[in-house]
Amino acid sequence: MGKMKKVLAAGVVCYVAYKLGQKYLKEKNMTAEDIFDSMKKKAENFAKQATGAVPSTKDDETDEHKVYAFGKEKRIGMVHLADGVTGLYDNKKNYPIEKRVKTYSEDEGKLYVYSDAADYVITDEPFFMNVYVKDKEKTEAIAIALGKEYAADEIAVYNYGSSKKFDAQGMAAEAEAEKVAAEQAEAKAKEAELKTKEEAARAEAAAKEAEAKAEAAAEEVKETVEEAAEDVKAAAEEVIEEAKA
């Protein structure tokens, strides 16, 4: 196909254009918001004019699930998941990065991917992925998920429209530590519960044993008393008989 300039989601264009547009801030005395709004309108117009065709290659046509592969080693792929559903997949790690891709574009060695949750800008050599999360409430979950899979020199996670980079690896490590601590606490709780049940079972067994011994002792005392009573009765009868004689 040569250089492909296909439909590029407005969201990705907005952010990338916003970042690149910083150089105009001083030259044209414009605010960041002015640059962002201006580039957003251009992006929206571009998106309306684009054909929206999904690219494919001869290699990809042999696999009914693949839609498109990016990079020299075809590491990143667009995968058909269901009718109308495309996923962003890392073939090297065998990892699904994004399960609901809306549209994407490749331009000058970069792959731009747009989804509802986040936008992705991926370079091939060396591999690097910038992730721009749109919903701040989802930032932590996305950062943790990616931080578990990728090193700091492979990804950068931001909130959409912000230059603050999140420590995805640190967040992932902290989440893993919390998970381990929770699992250990749960294991200890189960161990304590089991121990309590075992102690309760032993106490119940001891109580039953004590009860059985008490019953046996009571029965023995009863038999002794009955035997004594019989002896007394027999002696009394003997005395009476002797008195009669």
Stockholm file with secondary structure:
# STOCKHOLM 1.0

chainA/1-245         MGKMKKVLAAGVVCYVAYKLGQKYLKEKNMTAEDIFDSMKKKAENFAKQATGAVPSTKDDETDEHKVYAFGKEKRIGMVHLADGVTGLYDNKKNYPIEKRVKTYSEDEGKLYVYSDAADYVITDEPFFMNVYVKDKEKTEAIAIALGKEYAADEIAVYNYGSSKKFDAQGMAAEAEAEKVAAEQAEAKAKEAELKTKEEAARAEAAAKEAEAKAEAAAEEVKETVEEAAEDVKAAAEEVIEEAKA
#=GR chainA/1-245 SS CCSCCCCCCHHHHHHHHHHHGGGHHHHTTCCHHHHHHHHHHHHHHHHHHSCCCCCCCTTGGGCTTEEEEESTTCCEEEEEEETTEEEEEETTTTEEEEEEEEEEEEETTEEEEEESSEEEEEETTTTEEEEEESSHHHHHHHHHHHHHHSCTTTEEEEETTCCCEECHHHHHHHHHHHHHHHHHHHHHHHHHHHHHHHHHHHHHHHHHHHHHHHHHHHHHHHHHHHHHHHHHHHHHHHHHHHHHC
#=GC SS_cons         CCSCCCCCCHHHHHHHHHHHGGGHHHHTTCCHHHHHHHHHHHHHHHHHHSCCCCCCCTTGGGCTTEEEEESTTCCEEEEEEETTEEEEEETTTTEEEEEEEEEEEEETTEEEEEESSEEEEEETTTTEEEEEESSHHHHHHHHHHHHHHSCTTTEEEEETTCCCEECHHHHHHHHHHHHHHHHHHHHHHHHHHHHHHHHHHHHHHHHHHHHHHHHHHHHHHHHHHHHHHHHHHHHHHHHHHHHHC
//
